[in-house]
Amino acid sequence: MARVTIDNRTGDFPAGTMILAAAQTLGSDIPTLCTIKGLPPDPVCRVCSVEVEHGGRTMMQTACSRPILDGMVVHTRSDRVRDRRRVLIQMLLARCPGVDAVVDLARREGVTDTPFTKTLPASTRPDDCILCGRCVRACREVSGAEVLGWMHRGFTRRVALPFDEPSDECVICAACASLCPTGCLTLEDEAGREIAHDELLLGPNSAIRVGTYQAVPNRPYVDPDSCLHLRYGSCGVCERVCEHGAVDLRQQDRIEEIRVGSIVVATGFDTFDPSRIKRYGYGRLRDVVTTLEVERMLNAAGPTSGQVKTSNGRAPRRVAVAHCVGSRDRNEHEYCSRVCCMVALKQAHLIRERTGAEVYSFSIDLRCFGKGYEEFFHKIMREGVRFVRGKVVTVEPARPTDDGALIVRAEDTLLGEVLRVPVDMVILAVGLEASRGTTDLARKLGLSVGRDGWLLEQHPKLGPVSTAVDGVFLAGACQGPKDIPDAVAQGLAAAARALALADRGEVEIAGSTAHIDPEVCAGCRECAELCPVRAIAFDARHGVCAVEERLCQGCGACAAQCRSGAAAARHFTDEQVLAELEGVLW
């Protein structure tokens, strides 16, 4: 332990504790721009300089990188410290007067103006970089890529890529952009899309996250596709800074086999990727967002605290909503996704309520089919939302003379005119599609899949939660697009059917199951490959196939395929069918 006195307050701290951390513990506020929790300190900005007395000497030291020593006396607000800090802040103000982090620091330290002037053009030194070095340290110490580095010295010093050329060594981790206090670093993903509104996206720099705000259980998880430690063996900051030791990056995936009596399939859905429709500009134009991204904005616990903002951080004045993006389209999905209309209407209502913006709704027609939905539609009309009957044709960047950031071109089919509407934000009401992996899961469970990728039920009216396989039930949007009430109702029904099987304790087997005569079977296994429910297995010991009657549905496919005549459906053998025909004819 080492005893240190900071601004006349004394405390004991473990050896190696930095002056900055000790001062914060003792209640002394030392301004800084460069410290990051989880990374070793780097005194590049020097704003945290303090006056240190130790061993009969007095010197200026950076609080973030100087460890305390026993008997050390530190002054954080002496005249010498104030003068040096004021000059440093004045130099930062001269270099980047529009950076919020610098302006806020100057205001807190009482610096109102600067006597310095810039002597180099903006092309040589960017106006918004404060040379704090966060990005360089992140690239070196977090990702391990070491792509970013310092170039030149003195007034010409700046952060750059090697030879000012894009580097193939970049792992697109976004650590540099996320840690930059000025926001001067932007990131482009592999598709070349500039990530505006990166706080709305789930990646690529969100390696630890909660799946959704209402996730059950509501716990964060590590995404192996984004985690630098799992992909490249670097980083590991989360494990070092977690005070409770809840992060263990040494855990491995494991596969468990569980014997069950019934299965409820509830794989949900995926939202349509609007970047497939190039004319809408999603992924190419800033402020073209989806209803899912706007939903995150509107959430009070979301990244914008419930405020709707454009990419420049301002509330939009005019907003356009494009309906049926990816739905009711022969080039994408012909079916209606059911939920898009009401989601877009709800968001139009909330945007009008929170921002007062003009909202334009472009649609083929609105399908408000649920209880109270039509009344809500008329309420939105009375609130002033402008409904245009016609689909959006294109979304284009605005010209300098236009009053807006984007131009929406659409046809008003009622007036027979082509509209050109300037707006600040475009919301794409994306449709729903079957979740990725549904086809593979259906193949493993022996389920049928429709042409649109949704799982097929046993009967659309009499068996909406059952499937062709006994003991396997469907719940929610894996069967087709559904809103919350329908998904909840089907989930309860599927749970009831599964519990009924468990409560009964036994299963009735259909009388018309298949049977394979082992004396005739040639062991070709064609029936096993053809069986849709995988009720036929090959007995390697005897070289014949056998039917598991508990799984067989009596479809007769094996009997029709068997070349040796060994497979037959019980009660429908050739002799029985011929006897029935003989009785009818005679």
C-alpha positions as CSV (number, residue, x, y, z in Angstrom):
1,M,0.0,0.0,0.0
2,A,1.1,3.6,-0.7
3,R,-0.1,6.7,1.1
4,V,-0.7,9.7,-1.1
5,T,-2.1,13.2,-0.5
6,I,-4.2,14.8,-3.2
7,D,-5.5,18.3,-2.7
8,N,-5.0,18.0,1.1
9,R,-6.9,14.7,1.2
10,T,-4.9,11.6,2.2
11,G,-5.7,8.0,1.3
12,D,-4.0,4.6,1.1
13,F,-4.0,2.8,-2.3
14,P,-2.5,-0.4,-3.8
15,A,0.9,0.0,-5.5
16,G,0.5,0.7,-9.2
17,T,-2.7,2.8,-8.8
18,M,-2.6,5.8,-11.2
19,I,-2.9,9.3,-9.8
20,L,-6.1,9.8,-11.9
21,A,-7.9,6.8,-10.3
22,A,-6.7,7.8,-6.8
23,A,-7.9,11.4,-7.3
24,Q,-11.3,10.2,-8.4
25,T,-11.6,8.1,-5.3
26,L,-10.7,11.0,-3.0
27,G,-13.1,13.3,-4.8
28,S,-10.8,15.4,-6.9
29,D,-11.9,16.1,-10.5
30,I,-9.1,15.9,-13.1
31,P,-10.2,16.6,-16.7
32,T,-9.0,14.2,-19.3
33,L,-9.7,13.2,-22.9
34,C,-7.7,10.0,-23.4
35,T,-8.4,7.5,-20.6
36,I,-10.5,4.4,-21.5
37,K,-11.5,1.8,-19.0
38,G,-9.9,-1.5,-19.9
39,L,-7.0,-0.1,-21.8
40,P,-3.6,1.1,-20.3
41,P,-3.4,4.9,-20.0
42,D,-1.8,7.0,-22.7
43,P,-0.9,10.6,-21.9
44,V,-1.3,12.0,-25.4
45,C,-3.8,14.8,-24.7
46,R,-1.8,15.9,-21.5
47,V,-5.0,17.7,-20.3
48,C,-4.8,15.6,-17.1
49,S,-1.4,17.1,-16.1
50,V,-0.9,17.7,-12.3
51,E,1.8,19.0,-10.0
52,V,3.6,16.2,-8.1
53,E,5.9,16.6,-5.0
54,H,8.0,13.6,-4.1
55,G,11.6,13.0,-3.0
56,G,12.3,16.7,-2.6
57,R,11.4,17.4,-6.3
58,T,8.4,19.1,-7.8
59,M,7.4,18.2,-11.4
60,M,4.5,18.2,-13.8
61,Q,3.1,14.7,-14.6
62,T,0.2,13.3,-16.5
63,A,-2.3,11.8,-13.9
64,C,-3.4,9.0,-16.2
65,S,0.0,7.4,-16.7
66,R,1.9,8.2,-13.4
67,P,1.5,5.6,-10.6
68,I,1.4,6.9,-7.0
69,L,4.3,6.5,-4.6
70,D,4.3,6.4,-0.9
71,G,4.5,9.9,0.5
72,M,3.6,11.6,-2.8
73,V,1.8,15.0,-2.6
74,V,-0.4,16.0,-5.7
75,H,-1.9,19.3,-6.5
76,T,-4.6,19.2,-9.2
77,R,-5.6,22.9,-9.1
78,S,-2.4,24.9,-8.5
79,D,-1.6,28.0,-10.5
80,R,1.0,26.2,-12.5
81,V,-1.5,23.4,-13.3
82,R,-4.2,25.8,-14.3
83,D,-1.9,27.8,-16.6
84,R,-0.7,24.7,-18.4
85,R,-4.2,23.2,-18.7
86,R,-5.6,26.5,-20.0
87,V,-2.9,26.6,-22.8
88,L,-3.6,23.0,-23.8
89,I,-7.3,23.6,-24.0
90,Q,-6.8,26.8,-26.0
91,M,-4.7,24.9,-28.5
92,L,-7.4,22.3,-28.8
93,L,-10.0,25.0,-29.3
94,A,-7.9,26.5,-32.1
95,R,-7.5,23.2,-33.8
96,C,-11.1,21.9,-33.5
97,P,-13.5,24.5,-32.3
98,G,-16.6,22.6,-33.3
99,V,-15.9,19.3,-31.4
100,D,-18.4,18.9,-28.5
101,A,-15.9,17.1,-26.3
102,V,-13.5,20.0,-26.5
103,V,-16.1,22.7,-26.1
104,D,-17.5,21.0,-23.0
105,L,-14.1,20.6,-21.5
106,A,-13.3,24.3,-22.1
107,R,-16.6,25.4,-20.5
108,R,-15.9,23.3,-17.4
109,E,-12.4,24.7,-17.1
110,G,-13.5,28.3,-17.7
111,V,-11.8,28.8,-21.1
112,T,-13.9,31.0,-23.3
113,D,-11.6,31.9,-26.3
114,T,-8.2,31.1,-27.7
115,P,-5.3,33.3,-28.9
116,F,-4.0,30.7,-31.3
117,T,-5.0,30.5,-34.9
118,K,-4.7,27.6,-37.4
119,T,-1.9,27.9,-39.9
120,L,-2.4,24.7,-41.9
121,P,-5.3,23.9,-44.3
122,A,-8.0,21.6,-43.4
123,S,-6.9,19.1,-46.0
124,T,-3.6,18.7,-44.1
125,R,-5.1,18.4,-40.6
126,P,-8.8,17.4,-40.1
127,D,-10.8,19.9,-38.1
128,D,-12.4,17.3,-35.8
129,C,-9.4,15.2,-34.7
130,I,-8.1,16.2,-31.3
131,L,-5.1,13.8,-31.5
132,C,-6.1,11.9,-28.4
133,G,-4.8,8.6,-29.7
134,R,-7.8,6.5,-28.7
135,C,-8.2,5.1,-32.2
136,V,-4.5,4.2,-32.5
137,R,-4.5,2.5,-29.1
138,A,-7.7,0.6,-29.9
139,C,-6.4,-0.7,-33.1
140,R,-3.2,-1.8,-31.5
141,E,-4.3,-3.0,-28.1
142,V,-7.9,-4.1,-28.7
143,S,-8.1,-5.6,-32.2
144,G,-4.3,-6.3,-32.5
145,A,-4.5,-5.3,-36.2
146,E,-2.2,-2.3,-35.8
147,V,-3.6,-0.6,-38.9
148,L,-3.9,2.9,-37.6
149,G,-0.8,4.8,-36.6
150,W,0.8,8.3,-36.1
151,M,2.2,10.2,-39.1
152,H,4.6,13.2,-39.0
153,R,5.4,15.2,-35.9
154,G,4.7,18.5,-34.3
155,F,2.0,20.6,-36.0
156,T,1.7,18.2,-38.9
157,R,1.1,15.1,-36.7
158,R,-2.0,13.2,-37.6
159,V,-3.6,9.7,-37.5
160,A,-3.5,7.8,-40.8
161,L,-3.5,4.4,-42.5
162,P,-0.2,3.2,-43.9
163,F,0.6,5.2,-47.0
164,D,-2.9,6.7,-46.7
165,E,-4.3,3.6,-48.5
166,P,-7.1,1.3,-47.4
167,S,-5.6,-1.7,-45.6
168,D,-6.5,-5.3,-46.0
169,E,-5.4,-5.9,-42.4
170,C,-8.4,-4.1,-41.0
171,V,-10.8,-6.5,-39.3
172,I,-13.8,-4.0,-39.3
173,C,-14.2,-4.3,-35.6
174,A,-15.3,-0.6,-35.3
175,A,-13.3,-0.2,-32.0
176,C,-11.6,3.0,-33.4
177,A,-14.9,4.6,-34.4
178,S,-16.8,3.6,-31.2
179,L,-14.0,5.1,-29.0
180,C,-13.5,8.3,-30.9
181,P,-14.8,11.2,-28.7
182,T,-15.3,13.5,-31.7
183,G,-17.1,11.2,-34.1
184,C,-14.6,12.0,-36.9
185,L,-14.0,8.4,-37.8
186,T,-16.6,6.6,-40.0
187,L,-16.8,3.0,-40.8
188,E,-17.8,1.2,-44.0
189,D,-18.8,-2.4,-43.9
190,E,-17.8,-5.0,-46.5
191,A,-20.7,-4.0,-48.7
192,G,-19.5,-0.4,-48.8
193,R,-22.4,1.0,-46.8
194,E,-21.5,3.9,-44.6
195,I,-22.8,3.2,-41.2
196,A,-25.0,6.2,-40.3
197,H,-27.1,5.6,-37.3
198,D,-24.7,3.0,-36.2
199,E,-26.3,3.0,-32.7
200,L,-29.4,1.5,-34.4
201,L,-27.6,-1.5,-35.9
202,L,-26.8,-4.7,-34.0
203,G,-23.3,-4.9,-35.5
204,P,-20.6,-5.1,-36.5
205,N,-19.2,-3.5,-33.4
206,S,-21.7,-4.9,-30.9
207,A,-20.1,-8.2,-29.9
208,I,-21.9,-8.2,-26.5
209,R,-25.6,-7.5,-26.6
210,V,-29.0,-8.5,-25.6
211,G,-31.0,-10.0,-28.5
212,T,-34.0,-7.8,-28.0
213,Y,-35.3,-5.5,-25.3
214,Q,-37.9,-8.1,-24.2
215,A,-35.6,-11.1,-24.5
216,V,-36.2,-14.0,-22.2
217,P,-33.9,-14.5,-20.4
218,N,-33.0,-10.8,-20.6
219,R,-29.2,-11.4,-20.5
220,P,-26.4,-10.3,-22.8
221,Y,-24.5,-12.8,-24.9
222,V,-21.3,-12.8,-26.8
223,D,-21.7,-13.0,-30.6
224,P,-18.9,-15.2,-31.9
225,D,-19.1,-13.7,-35.4
226,S,-18.3,-10.2,-34.0
227,C,-16.1,-10.9,-31.0
228,L,-12.4,-10.1,-31.7
229,H,-11.2,-12.6,-29.0
230,L,-13.1,-15.5,-30.5
231,R,-12.2,-14.6,-34.1
232,Y,-8.7,-13.4,-33.8
233,G,-7.5,-14.1,-30.2
234,S,-7.1,-10.4,-29.4
235,C,-9.0,-8.0,-27.2
236,G,-10.6,-9.6,-24.2
237,V,-11.4,-6.2,-22.6
238,C,-14.8,-7.2,-21.4
239,E,-13.4,-10.0,-19.3
240,R,-10.8,-7.7,-17.7
241,V,-13.2,-4.9,-16.8
242,C,-16.2,-7.0,-15.6
243,E,-16.2,-6.4,-11.9
244,H,-18.3,-9.5,-11.1
245,G,-16.3,-11.9,-13.3
246,A,-19.4,-12.8,-15.3
247,V,-17.6,-13.0,-18.7
248,D,-15.7,-16.2,-19.4
249,L,-14.2,-16.2,-22.9
250,R,-12.8,-19.7,-22.4
251,Q,-16.2,-21.4,-22.5
252,Q,-16.8,-23.7,-25.4
253,D,-19.9,-24.7,-27.3
254,R,-21.4,-28.1,-26.4
255,I,-24.1,-30.3,-27.8
256,E,-26.6,-31.9,-25.5
257,E,-29.0,-34.7,-26.5
258,I,-32.3,-34.6,-24.7
259,R,-35.1,-37.2,-25.1
260,V,-38.5,-35.5,-25.3
261,G,-42.1,-36.6,-26.1
262,S,-43.1,-33.5,-28.1
263,I,-41.6,-30.6,-29.9
264,V,-42.9,-27.0,-30.3
265,V,-41.4,-25.2,-33.3
266,A,-41.3,-21.5,-32.7
267,T,-38.4,-20.2,-35.0
268,G,-40.1,-16.9,-35.7
269,F,-39.3,-14.8,-38.7
270,D,-36.7,-12.5,-40.4
271,T,-37.4,-9.0,-41.7
272,F,-37.0,-8.5,-45.4
273,D,-33.7,-6.9,-46.4
274,P,-34.6,-3.7,-48.3
275,S,-31.1,-3.4,-49.8
276,R,-32.3,-5.9,-52.3
277,I,-34.6,-3.2,-53.8
278,K,-31.9,-0.8,-55.1
279,R,-34.3,2.1,-56.0
280,Y,-35.1,2.7,-52.3
281,G,-31.4,3.5,-51.5
282,Y,-31.3,1.5,-48.2
283,G,-27.6,1.0,-47.4
284,R,-26.6,3.7,-49.8
285,L,-28.5,6.8,-48.6
286,R,-28.3,8.2,-45.1
287,D,-31.6,8.4,-43.3
288,V,-33.3,5.6,-45.2
289,V,-34.2,3.3,-42.3
290,T,-36.5,0.4,-41.6
291,T,-39.4,0.2,-39.3
292,L,-37.3,-2.1,-37.0
293,E,-34.7,0.7,-36.7
294,V,-37.3,3.3,-36.0
295,E,-38.8,1.0,-33.4
296,R,-35.5,1.1,-31.6
297,M,-35.5,4.9,-31.8
298,L,-38.9,5.2,-30.3
299,N,-38.1,2.8,-27.4
300,A,-37.5,4.9,-24.3
301,A,-34.7,2.5,-23.3
302,G,-33.2,2.6,-26.8
303,P,-30.1,4.2,-28.1
304,T,-31.7,7.6,-28.7
305,S,-33.8,7.6,-25.5
306,G,-37.1,7.6,-27.4
307,Q,-36.2,10.5,-29.7
308,V,-36.5,10.3,-33.5
309,K,-33.4,11.7,-35.0
310,T,-31.8,11.9,-38.5
311,S,-28.2,11.0,-39.1
312,N,-27.2,14.6,-38.2
313,G,-28.7,14.3,-34.8
314,R,-31.7,16.5,-35.5
315,A,-35.4,15.8,-35.4
316,P,-36.9,15.4,-38.9
317,R,-39.3,18.0,-40.3
318,R,-40.8,15.7,-43.0
319,V,-41.0,11.9,-43.0
320,A,-42.1,9.5,-45.7
321,V,-43.3,6.0,-45.0
322,A,-43.1,3.4,-47.8
323,H,-45.5,0.5,-47.3
324,C,-45.2,-3.1,-48.7
325,V,-41.4,-3.2,-49.0
326,G,-40.8,-6.8,-49.9
327,S,-44.4,-7.8,-49.6
328,R,-47.2,-8.1,-52.3
329,D,-44.4,-7.9,-54.9
330,R,-44.0,-10.5,-57.6
331,N,-40.3,-9.9,-57.7
332,E,-39.9,-10.6,-54.0
333,H,-42.8,-12.1,-51.9
334,E,-46.4,-12.2,-53.2
335,Y,-48.0,-12.6,-49.8
336,C,-49.1,-9.9,-47.4
337,S,-47.0,-9.7,-44.3
338,R,-50.0,-8.5,-42.2
339,V,-48.2,-6.6,-39.5
340,C,-46.5,-3.9,-41.6
341,C,-49.5,-1.5,-42.0
342,M,-50.3,-1.2,-38.4
343,V,-46.6,-0.9,-37.3
344,A,-46.1,2.0,-39.8
345,L,-49.3,3.7,-38.6
346,K,-48.3,3.4,-35.0
347,Q,-44.9,4.9,-35.8
348,A,-46.4,7.7,-37.8
349,H,-48.6,8.6,-34.8
350,L,-45.6,8.6,-32.4
351,I,-43.4,10.6,-34.8
352,R,-46.1,13.2,-35.1
353,E,-46.6,13.3,-31.4
354,R,-42.9,13.6,-30.5
355,T,-41.5,15.8,-33.3
356,G,-44.5,17.4,-35.0
357,A,-43.1,16.4,-38.4
358,E,-45.2,16.1,-41.5
359,V,-45.7,12.4,-42.3
360,Y,-46.5,11.1,-45.8
361,S,-47.7,7.5,-46.1
362,F,-47.4,5.9,-49.5
363,S,-49.2,2.6,-50.0
364,I,-51.2,0.4,-52.4
365,D,-53.9,0.2,-49.8
366,L,-54.0,-0.2,-46.1
367,R,-55.1,-3.5,-44.6
368,C,-56.3,-2.7,-41.0
369,F,-58.1,-6.0,-40.3
370,G,-57.8,-6.4,-36.5
371,K,-60.0,-5.3,-33.6
372,G,-59.9,-1.5,-33.3
373,Y,-57.4,-1.2,-36.2
374,E,-59.8,0.6,-38.6
375,E,-60.7,3.1,-35.9
376,F,-57.0,3.7,-35.3
377,F,-56.5,4.4,-39.0
378,H,-59.1,7.1,-39.0
379,K,-57.6,8.6,-35.9
380,I,-54.2,8.9,-37.7
381,M,-56.0,10.6,-40.6
382,R,-57.5,13.2,-38.3
383,E,-54.1,13.8,-36.8
384,G,-52.8,15.1,-40.1
385,V,-50.9,12.2,-41.6
386,R,-51.0,12.5,-45.4
387,F,-52.0,9.3,-47.1
388,V,-51.1,8.8,-50.8
389,R,-52.4,5.9,-52.7
390,G,-49.4,4.8,-54.7
391,K,-46.1,3.0,-54.2
392,V,-42.8,4.8,-53.9
393,V,-40.9,4.5,-57.1
394,T,-37.5,5.8,-56.1
395,V,-35.7,7.6,-53.2
396,E,-33.0,9.9,-54.4
397,P,-30.5,12.3,-52.7
398,A,-31.8,15.9,-52.7
399,R,-30.2,18.7,-54.6
400,P,-28.8,21.8,-52.8
401,T,-31.9,23.8,-53.8
402,D,-34.3,21.2,-52.3
403,D,-35.7,21.7,-48.8
404,G,-34.8,18.3,-47.5
405,A,-32.1,15.6,-47.5
406,L,-34.0,13.1,-49.7
407,I,-36.5,13.2,-52.6
408,V,-39.3,10.6,-52.7
409,R,-40.8,10.0,-56.1
410,A,-44.2,8.3,-56.2
411,E,-47.3,8.1,-58.3
412,D,-50.6,9.2,-56.8
413,T,-53.0,6.8,-58.6
414,L,-56.1,8.8,-57.5
415,L,-54.9,12.1,-59.0
416,G,-52.9,10.5,-61.8
417,E,-49.9,12.5,-61.0
418,V,-46.2,11.8,-60.2
419,L,-45.2,13.4,-56.9
420,R,-41.8,14.7,-55.9
421,V,-41.7,15.1,-52.1
422,P,-38.6,16.4,-50.2
423,V,-38.2,14.7,-46.8
424,D,-35.6,14.4,-44.1
425,M,-36.2,10.7,-43.4
426,V,-37.7,7.7,-45.3
427,I,-39.1,4.7,-43.3
428,L,-39.4,1.4,-45.2
429,A,-42.2,-0.8,-43.8
430,V,-40.3,-4.0,-44.5
431,G,-42.3,-7.3,-44.7
432,L,-41.7,-10.6,-42.9
433,E,-40.1,-13.7,-44.4
434,A,-39.3,-17.2,-43.1
435,S,-36.3,-17.2,-40.7
436,R,-32.9,-18.5,-41.9
437,G,-32.5,-22.2,-41.3
438,T,-36.2,-23.1,-41.4
439,T,-35.7,-25.4,-44.4
440,D,-32.9,-27.3,-42.7
441,L,-34.9,-27.7,-39.5
442,A,-37.9,-28.9,-41.5
443,R,-35.7,-31.5,-43.1
444,K,-34.5,-32.8,-39.8
445,L,-38.0,-33.0,-38.3
446,G,-39.7,-34.3,-41.4
447,L,-41.9,-31.3,-41.8
448,S,-43.3,-29.8,-45.1
449,V,-42.4,-26.3,-46.3
450,G,-44.5,-24.1,-48.5
451,R,-43.2,-22.3,-51.6
452,D,-42.7,-19.1,-49.6
453,G,-40.5,-20.9,-47.0
454,W,-43.0,-21.1,-44.2
455,L,-43.8,-24.4,-42.4
456,L,-47.0,-26.1,-43.4
457,E,-49.6,-27.1,-40.8
458,Q,-51.6,-30.3,-40.9
459,H,-54.8,-28.6,-41.9
460,P,-55.3,-24.8,-42.3
461,K,-58.6,-24.8,-40.4
462,L,-58.9,-28.1,-38.4
463,G,-55.2,-28.5,-37.5
464,P,-53.5,-25.0,-37.4
465,V,-50.9,-26.0,-34.8
466,S,-50.4,-29.6,-35.7
467,T,-48.1,-31.0,-38.4
468,A,-47.8,-34.2,-40.4
469,V,-45.5,-35.5,-37.7
470,D,-47.1,-36.6,-34.5
471,G,-45.8,-34.7,-31.5
472,V,-44.4,-31.8,-33.5
473,F,-46.4,-28.6,-33.2
474,L,-46.1,-25.1,-34.7
475,A,-46.3,-21.8,-32.8
476,G,-46.1,-18.2,-34.0
477,A,-44.6,-16.8,-37.2
478,C,-42.8,-20.0,-38.3
479,Q,-46.1,-20.9,-40.0
480,G,-46.6,-17.5,-41.6
481,P,-46.7,-13.8,-40.9
482,K,-48.6,-13.1,-37.6
483,D,-49.0,-10.2,-35.2
484,I,-48.6,-10.5,-31.5
485,P,-52.2,-11.6,-30.5
486,D,-52.3,-14.4,-33.1
487,A,-48.8,-15.6,-32.2
488,V,-49.7,-15.7,-28.5
489,A,-52.9,-17.6,-29.2
490,Q,-51.2,-20.1,-31.4
491,G,-48.4,-20.5,-28.8
492,L,-50.9,-21.3,-26.1
493,A,-52.6,-23.8,-28.3
494,A,-49.4,-25.5,-29.2
495,A,-48.4,-25.7,-25.5
496,A,-51.8,-27.2,-24.6
497,R,-51.4,-29.9,-27.3
498,A,-47.9,-30.7,-26.1
499,L,-49.0,-30.9,-22.4
500,A,-52.0,-33.1,-23.4
501,L,-49.6,-35.7,-24.8
502,A,-47.5,-35.6,-21.6
503,D,-50.6,-35.8,-19.4
504,R,-52.0,-38.8,-21.3
505,G,-48.8,-40.7,-21.1
506,E,-49.4,-42.8,-24.1
507,V,-49.9,-42.3,-27.9
508,E,-52.4,-44.0,-30.1
509,I,-50.9,-45.5,-33.2
510,A,-52.7,-45.3,-36.5
511,G,-54.1,-48.7,-37.7
512,S,-52.9,-48.3,-41.2
513,T,-49.1,-48.2,-40.5
514,A,-46.6,-49.8,-42.9
515,H,-45.0,-53.2,-42.5
516,I,-42.0,-54.7,-44.1
517,D,-41.7,-58.5,-44.6
518,P,-38.1,-59.4,-43.6
519,E,-38.3,-62.6,-45.6
520,V,-38.8,-60.6,-48.8
521,C,-36.9,-57.4,-48.1
522,A,-33.7,-57.0,-50.3
523,G,-32.2,-54.3,-48.1
524,C,-32.0,-51.7,-50.8
525,R,-33.0,-48.9,-48.4
526,E,-34.9,-47.0,-51.0
527,C,-37.9,-46.9,-48.7
528,A,-35.9,-45.5,-45.8
529,E,-34.7,-42.6,-48.0
530,L,-38.2,-42.0,-49.3
531,C,-40.0,-42.0,-45.9
532,P,-41.0,-38.4,-45.1
533,V,-41.1,-39.0,-41.3
534,R,-38.0,-41.2,-41.1
535,A,-40.0,-44.1,-39.6
536,I,-37.9,-46.7,-41.5
537,A,-34.4,-47.8,-40.4
538,F,-32.0,-50.2,-41.8
539,D,-31.1,-53.2,-39.6
540,A,-27.4,-53.8,-40.4
541,R,-27.3,-57.1,-38.4
542,H,-30.0,-58.8,-40.5
543,G,-29.6,-56.7,-43.7
544,V,-33.2,-55.7,-43.9
545,C,-35.3,-52.5,-43.2
546,A,-37.8,-52.2,-40.4
547,V,-40.6,-49.8,-39.6
548,E,-40.9,-47.9,-36.3
549,E,-44.7,-48.0,-36.0
550,R,-44.8,-45.1,-33.4
551,L,-43.5,-42.8,-36.1
552,C,-45.3,-44.1,-39.2
553,Q,-48.1,-42.0,-40.6
554,G,-49.4,-44.7,-43.0
555,C,-48.9,-42.6,-46.1
556,G,-48.0,-45.6,-48.2
557,A,-45.0,-44.1,-50.0
558,C,-42.8,-47.0,-49.1
559,A,-45.3,-49.6,-50.3
560,A,-45.5,-47.8,-53.7
561,Q,-41.7,-47.6,-54.0
562,C,-40.7,-51.0,-52.8
563,R,-39.6,-53.1,-55.9
564,S,-39.5,-56.4,-54.1
565,G,-43.0,-56.0,-52.7
566,A,-41.8,-56.4,-49.1
567,A,-43.4,-53.1,-47.9
568,A,-47.1,-52.9,-47.5
569,A,-49.7,-50.9,-45.6
570,R,-51.6,-52.9,-42.9
571,H,-55.2,-53.5,-43.9
572,F,-54.4,-52.5,-47.5
573,T,-52.4,-55.5,-48.7
574,D,-52.8,-56.7,-52.3
575,E,-54.8,-59.7,-51.2
576,Q,-57.2,-57.6,-49.2
577,V,-57.7,-55.1,-52.0
578,L,-58.3,-57.9,-54.5
579,A,-60.8,-59.6,-52.2
580,E,-62.7,-56.3,-51.8
581,L,-62.8,-55.9,-55.6
582,E,-64.0,-59.4,-56.1
583,G,-66.8,-58.9,-53.6
584,V,-67.9,-55.7,-55.3
585,L,-67.8,-57.2,-58.8
586,W,-69.5,-60.4,-57.9
